[in-house]
Amino acid sequence: MPLFYIDLHDGTNFVRDKKGFELPDVGAAREKLGHVLKRFSELLDTTTDGQIFLASVRDHAGTIIMRARLTLAIEELETA
């Protein structure tokens, strides 16, 4: 089964996946990426105006085959 690696960046820190995930195909890697970003959504800092998490999926050769971005943007509106 092929290995896929999911690297993460939170705007400040970059974490390169060294272990990887054994997944049957690119579709399964996309699904795994969605689960990872879902978990990251629980870590978003709502005390700031915004935050961006970036993730990329690499194949066994190290080629980036997919990217995703999770964005939080909070705008306070003026009330009359």
N, C-alpha and C positions, 0 to 999 in steps of 0.2 A: 504494500500500500504506500502511495507517495507521501512525502513529508511536505507540509506547508508551515511557514513561519509567519507569525503576526507581530510586527513591530509597532510600538506605541510611542506617541509623543503628546504631552499635555500642554504644550506651549512653552514649557521650561525644561522638562526632562525627557530624554529619549531612552527608551528601553528596547534593546534589540533582542528578539526571541532567539535563544541559542538551542532550545530543546525541540521546538516544533510540535506539530500535531500530525499523526498519521490519519489521513482522510482519503476516502475513495476517489474524489474528483474535485474539480474547481467549484461545482455547485455546493458541495459539502463545506469547502473552505469559505465560501460566501456566507453560508449559514452560521458557521463558527464565528466569523467576523461579526455578524449581527449579534450573536450572544455576548461576545466580548464587549461590544459597544453598549449593549443594554446594561451590563454590569457597571461599566464606566459611568453611565448616566446617573447611577445612584451616588456617585462621588462628586458630581458637579457642585461647585461652590456658589450658592445662591446669594452670598454676601457681596459678590462682585457684579459688575454690570455685564460681564460676559466671560466665556471661557470656551476654548476649542480643544477637542481631542482629535488627533489624527491617528490613523492606523493604516498600515500597508501590509499586504500579504505577499510573501515571497515563495517561489516554488523551490524545489530541491536544488536547482542550479543557482539560486540567489536572485533570480529575475523577479522584479516586482510585477505582479499580475493583476493587482487590485488595490484600490485606495478607498478609504472612507473617512468622512469627517462628521463629528458630532459637535454641534454648536449650541451654546446657550447664550441668548442675548436678552437681557432684561431692560425694558424701558419704562421708567416711571412717567406717567402722563399727568399733566397739570389738571387739577380739578377746579371747576368754577366755583 
